[in-house]
Amino acid sequence: MLRLFTSKAPRISLAIQTRIAQQQCLKRSITSTTAVWHGKGGVARGEGPYTVNFIMPEGETISVKAVEGDSMLDLAQRYDIDLECACEGSLACSTCHVILEPEFYDKMEEPSDEENDMLDLAFGLTETSRLGCQIFMNKDLDGLTVRLPSATRNLRVDGSKPTHH
């Protein structure tokens, strides 16, 4: 019986050694993925044919340049404007709520049902409120003025702000 056990032992040992070697190879393998950035790649600050004016809650006006298709959220991130984006533009919150001038609000398509549902949760909702992630620049919106409300409703810890990555 002992002889039978010892004759199979090297086979088991080899199988175990092979498995250990495979696991070590898996631990050593390195993979990489491309980083995903918000906004348009290759567009620098100050570039673009269109102008957008952000009015901060304190009253300061910040004018920025935009290109076709930029969202207000893209611009806020590019120019470090303090516009929250808890859902990172996926239309799942109201933290990027902005208030538009009536003349520009009327030039835009009506908000979708999903956007209206999120706007119902926004702080300081007005007749010309929209979500910044759903406003996309085009020639008709050149000169747009966007007012940031004095507060937002965010389920994150008070004072916590997402950072651009």
Secondary structure, DSSP 8 states (H G I E B T S, - for coil): -HHHHHHHHHHHHHHHHHHHHHHHHHHH---------SS-TT--TT-SSEEEEEE-TTS-EEEEEE-TT-BHHHHHHHTT-----TTTTSSS-STTEEEE-HHHHTTS----HHHHHHHTT-TT--TTEEEGGG-B--GGGTTEEEE--S----SS-TT------
